[in-house]
Amino acid sequence: MPSFKTTNATIQRKIIPVREVQAKQPKDLSPKLFLPPAWLELMPSTEKAIMNTLLSSDNNQQGIDTITSSIMNKLLICGVLRINLEQGIISYSDKTPVEISSDTKIIKFLVFLMQNKRVVEYREIAKNIEMNCWHEGISNEDVAREVQFIKRDLTTFLEDKVGMNQKEIQNLIIVKKNVGYKLRCEADSLKTH
């Protein structure tokens, strides 16, 4: 039977990294935030540097709020419709996720509506998604038709690619005649009865 020699140095090499990971956990964290030591080790170096800077500041809550808003800007949820901007994926309910490009006008339009919890006017939409028809001093009526075409394309995308039906889309996107659009993000509103 072959014998394996184990020295103290071999054992120490296996134990020291665990101690180092525990030592790297900031000691003055707010009780509201729990970051497992392994979580810090898995972060890319640039994000780790930002995290350490934010957490080592005098006002930990401000750092925590910054981290939370950064995460929330990458993951948008409206009822059972989810967009992960970091991964470039949109998913609806339990259907298969679909890859998206956040540079397309329809996705910019949907993201803008998801980020705003209010009625968004046509001209705001045109400005935000950088439509050619937008310029300083333009009225809502001037861009309404072009924005409506983008909404039509979004409806087709949600139906054909994401797997939503017409009724679900109508319940999701609220049309405010001659004004703009708003999303209804309650989970119950997206279900078909």
C-alpha positions as a Markdown table, in Angstrom:
| # | Residue | x | y | z |
|---|---|---|---|---|
| 1 | Met | 0.0 | 0.0 | 0.0 |
| 2 | Pro | 1.5 | 3.4 | -0.9 |
| 3 | Ser | 2.1 | 5.8 | 1.9 |
| 4 | Phe | 1.5 | 9.5 | 1.6 |
| 5 | Lys | 3.7 | 11.7 | 3.6 |
| 6 | Thr | 2.0 | 14.7 | 5.2 |
| 7 | Thr | 4.1 | 17.4 | 6.7 |
| 8 | Asn | 3.1 | 20.3 | 8.9 |
| 9 | Ala | 3.8 | 22.7 | 6.0 |
| 10 | Thr | 1.2 | 20.8 | 3.8 |
| 11 | Ile | -1.4 | 21.0 | 6.5 |
| 12 | Gln | -0.7 | 24.7 | 7.2 |
| 13 | Arg | -1.1 | 25.5 | 3.5 |
| 14 | Lys | -4.6 | 24.1 | 3.6 |
| 15 | Ile | -5.6 | 25.9 | 6.8 |
| 16 | Ile | -4.0 | 29.3 | 6.2 |
| 17 | Pro | -6.3 | 30.4 | 3.3 |
| 18 | Val | -9.3 | 29.8 | 5.4 |
| 19 | Arg | -7.9 | 32.0 | 8.2 |
| 20 | Glu | -6.9 | 34.6 | 5.6 |
| 21 | Val | -10.5 | 34.7 | 4.2 |
| 22 | Gln | -11.9 | 35.1 | 7.7 |
| 23 | Ala | -9.4 | 37.9 | 8.4 |
| 24 | Lys | -10.4 | 39.8 | 5.2 |
| 25 | Gln | -13.9 | 40.2 | 6.4 |
| 26 | Pro | -14.3 | 43.8 | 7.6 |
| 27 | Lys | -14.9 | 43.9 | 11.4 |
| 28 | Asp | -16.8 | 47.1 | 11.6 |
| 29 | Leu | -19.8 | 46.2 | 9.4 |
| 30 | Ser | -23.3 | 47.3 | 10.2 |
| 31 | Pro | -25.4 | 44.6 | 11.7 |
| 32 | Lys | -27.8 | 45.0 | 8.8 |
| 33 | Leu | -25.2 | 43.7 | 6.3 |
| 34 | Phe | -23.9 | 40.1 | 6.4 |
| 35 | Leu | -21.3 | 39.2 | 3.8 |
| 36 | Pro | -19.9 | 35.7 | 4.1 |
| 37 | Pro | -16.1 | 35.7 | 3.7 |
| 38 | Ala | -16.3 | 33.4 | 0.7 |
| 39 | Trp | -18.6 | 36.0 | -1.1 |
| 40 | Leu | -15.8 | 38.6 | -0.9 |
| 41 | Glu | -13.3 | 36.1 | -2.4 |
| 42 | Leu | -15.6 | 35.4 | -5.4 |
| 43 | Met | -15.9 | 39.0 | -6.4 |
| 44 | Pro | -13.8 | 40.4 | -9.3 |
| 45 | Ser | -10.9 | 42.5 | -8.1 |
| 46 | Thr | -12.4 | 45.8 | -9.4 |
| 47 | Glu | -15.7 | 45.2 | -7.6 |
| 48 | Lys | -13.9 | 44.0 | -4.5 |
| 49 | Ala | -12.0 | 47.3 | -4.4 |
| 50 | Ile | -15.2 | 49.3 | -4.7 |
| 51 | Met | -16.9 | 47.2 | -2.1 |
| 52 | Asn | -14.0 | 47.7 | 0.4 |
| 53 | Thr | -14.0 | 51.4 | -0.2 |
| 54 | Leu | -17.7 | 51.7 | 0.3 |
| 55 | Leu | -17.7 | 49.5 | 3.4 |
| 56 | Ser | -14.7 | 51.1 | 5.0 |
| 57 | Ser | -16.2 | 54.6 | 4.8 |
| 58 | Asp | -17.6 | 56.2 | 7.9 |
| 59 | Asn | -21.1 | 55.9 | 6.8 |
| 60 | Asn | -21.7 | 52.2 | 6.1 |
| 61 | Gln | -25.4 | 52.7 | 5.3 |
| 62 | Gln | -24.5 | 55.0 | 2.4 |
| 63 | Gly | -22.2 | 52.4 | 1.0 |
| 64 | Ile | -24.8 | 49.7 | 1.4 |
| 65 | Asp | -27.4 | 51.8 | -0.3 |
| 66 | Thr | -25.0 | 52.5 | -3.2 |
| 67 | Ile | -24.3 | 48.7 | -3.6 |
| 68 | Thr | -28.0 | 47.9 | -3.5 |
| 69 | Ser | -28.9 | 50.5 | -6.1 |
| 70 | Ser | -26.1 | 49.3 | -8.3 |
| 71 | Ile | -27.5 | 45.7 | -8.1 |
| 72 | Met | -31.1 | 46.9 | -8.6 |
| 73 | Asn | -30.2 | 48.9 | -11.7 |
| 74 | Lys | -28.9 | 45.6 | -13.3 |
| 75 | Leu | -31.9 | 43.5 | -12.3 |
| 76 | Leu | -35.4 | 44.9 | -13.1 |
| 77 | Ile | -38.5 | 43.1 | -12.0 |
| 78 | Cys | -42.1 | 43.9 | -12.9 |
| 79 | Gly | -44.5 | 41.3 | -11.7 |
| 80 | Val | -43.3 | 38.1 | -13.2 |
| 81 | Leu | -41.3 | 39.9 | -16.0 |
| 82 | Arg | -37.6 | 40.1 | -15.3 |
| 83 | Ile | -34.7 | 41.7 | -17.1 |
| 84 | Asn | -31.1 | 41.1 | -16.1 |
| 85 | Leu | -29.2 | 43.8 | -17.8 |
| 86 | Glu | -25.8 | 42.4 | -16.7 |
| 87 | Gln | -26.4 | 39.0 | -18.3 |
| 88 | Gly | -28.6 | 40.4 | -21.2 |
| 89 | Ile | -31.6 | 38.2 | -20.4 |
| 90 | Ile | -35.3 | 38.7 | -20.2 |
| 91 | Ser | -37.7 | 36.1 | -18.7 |
| 92 | Tyr | -41.4 | 35.9 | -18.2 |
| 93 | Ser | -42.9 | 33.7 | -15.5 |
| 94 | Asp | -41.5 | 30.1 | -15.9 |
| 95 | Lys | -40.8 | 30.4 | -19.6 |
| 96 | Thr | -37.3 | 30.0 | -21.1 |
| 97 | Pro | -35.2 | 33.2 | -20.7 |
| 98 | Val | -34.4 | 35.0 | -23.9 |
| 99 | Glu | -31.1 | 36.8 | -24.7 |
| 100 | Ile | -31.5 | 40.5 | -25.4 |
| 101 | Ser | -29.3 | 43.4 | -26.4 |
| 102 | Ser | -29.8 | 46.5 | -24.1 |
| 103 | Asp | -28.9 | 48.7 | -27.1 |
| 104 | Thr | -32.1 | 48.0 | -29.1 |
| 105 | Lys | -34.8 | 50.7 | -28.9 |
| 106 | Ile | -37.5 | 48.3 | -27.7 |
| 107 | Ile | -35.4 | 47.1 | -24.8 |
| 108 | Lys | -34.4 | 50.6 | -23.9 |
| 109 | Phe | -38.1 | 51.5 | -24.0 |
| 110 | Leu | -39.1 | 48.6 | -21.7 |
| 111 | Val | -36.2 | 49.3 | -19.3 |
| 112 | Phe | -37.1 | 53.0 | -19.1 |
| 113 | Leu | -40.7 | 52.1 | -18.3 |
| 114 | Met | -39.6 | 49.6 | -15.7 |
| 115 | Gln | -37.3 | 52.1 | -14.0 |
| 116 | Asn | -40.1 | 54.8 | -13.8 |
| 117 | Lys | -43.1 | 53.9 | -11.7 |
| 118 | Arg | -45.2 | 56.6 | -13.3 |
| 119 | Val | -46.8 | 57.6 | -16.6 |
| 120 | Val | -43.9 | 58.5 | -18.9 |
| 121 | Glu | -44.6 | 61.0 | -21.7 |
| 122 | Tyr | -43.9 | 60.3 | -25.3 |
| 123 | Arg | -41.2 | 63.0 | -25.5 |
| 124 | Glu | -39.4 | 61.6 | -22.4 |
| 125 | Ile | -39.4 | 58.2 | -24.0 |
| 126 | Ala | -38.1 | 59.7 | -27.3 |
| 127 | Lys | -35.3 | 61.5 | -25.5 |
| 128 | Asn | -34.3 | 58.6 | -23.3 |
| 129 | Ile | -34.1 | 56.0 | -26.1 |
| 130 | Glu | -32.4 | 58.5 | -28.4 |
| 131 | Met | -34.9 | 58.5 | -31.2 |
| 132 | Asn | -34.1 | 60.6 | -34.3 |
| 133 | Cys | -37.4 | 62.5 | -34.0 |
| 134 | Trp | -36.4 | 64.0 | -30.6 |
| 135 | His | -35.0 | 67.5 | -30.3 |
| 136 | Glu | -35.1 | 70.4 | -27.8 |
| 137 | Gly | -38.6 | 72.0 | -27.6 |
| 138 | Ile | -40.5 | 69.1 | -29.3 |
| 139 | Ser | -44.1 | 68.6 | -28.2 |
| 140 | Asn | -45.6 | 65.3 | -27.1 |
| 141 | Glu | -47.8 | 65.2 | -30.2 |
| 142 | Asp | -44.8 | 65.5 | -32.5 |
| 143 | Val | -43.2 | 62.2 | -31.3 |
| 144 | Ala | -46.3 | 60.2 | -30.3 |
| 145 | Arg | -46.5 | 58.3 | -33.6 |
| 146 | Glu | -42.9 | 57.2 | -33.6 |
| 147 | Val | -43.0 | 56.1 | -29.9 |
| 148 | Gln | -46.2 | 54.2 | -30.7 |
| 149 | Phe | -44.3 | 52.3 | -33.4 |
| 150 | Ile | -41.7 | 51.3 | -30.8 |
| 151 | Lys | -44.4 | 50.1 | -28.5 |
| 152 | Arg | -45.9 | 48.1 | -31.3 |
| 153 | Asp | -42.5 | 46.5 | -31.9 |
| 154 | Leu | -42.1 | 45.8 | -28.2 |
| 155 | Thr | -45.5 | 44.1 | -28.1 |
| 156 | Thr | -44.5 | 41.8 | -31.0 |
| 157 | Phe | -41.2 | 41.0 | -29.3 |
| 158 | Leu | -42.9 | 40.2 | -26.0 |
| 159 | Glu | -45.5 | 38.0 | -27.8 |
| 160 | Asp | -43.1 | 36.2 | -30.2 |
| 161 | Lys | -39.9 | 35.9 | -28.3 |
| 162 | Val | -40.7 | 36.1 | -24.6 |
| 163 | Gly | -44.0 | 34.1 | -24.7 |
| 164 | Met | -46.5 | 36.6 | -23.4 |
| 165 | Asn | -50.0 | 36.6 | -24.9 |
| 166 | Gln | -51.9 | 39.8 | -26.0 |
| 167 | Lys | -54.0 | 40.0 | -22.9 |
| 168 | Glu | -51.0 | 39.8 | -20.6 |
| 169 | Ile | -49.2 | 42.5 | -22.6 |
| 170 | Gln | -52.3 | 44.8 | -22.5 |
| 171 | Asn | -52.4 | 44.3 | -18.7 |
| 172 | Leu | -48.7 | 45.1 | -18.4 |
| 173 | Ile | -48.4 | 48.2 | -20.6 |
| 174 | Ile | -51.0 | 50.9 | -19.7 |
| 175 | Val | -51.7 | 53.4 | -22.5 |
| 176 | Lys | -52.5 | 56.9 | -21.4 |
| 177 | Lys | -54.0 | 58.4 | -24.5 |
| 178 | Asn | -52.2 | 61.5 | -25.9 |
| 179 | Val | -49.8 | 61.3 | -23.0 |
| 180 | Gly | -47.6 | 58.2 | -22.8 |
| 181 | Tyr | -47.2 | 54.8 | -21.2 |
| 182 | Lys | -46.9 | 53.2 | -17.8 |
| 183 | Leu | -46.2 | 49.6 | -16.6 |
| 184 | Arg | -48.5 | 47.9 | -14.2 |
| 185 | Cys | -46.1 | 45.8 | -12.2 |
| 186 | Glu | -48.3 | 44.0 | -9.7 |
| 187 | Ala | -48.0 | 40.2 | -10.0 |
| 188 | Asp | -51.8 | 39.7 | -10.1 |
| 189 | Ser | -52.2 | 42.1 | -13.0 |
| 190 | Leu | -50.0 | 40.0 | -15.3 |
| 191 | Lys | -51.9 | 36.7 | -14.7 |
| 192 | Thr | -54.6 | 35.8 | -17.1 |
| 193 | His | -57.9 | 35.0 | -15.4 |
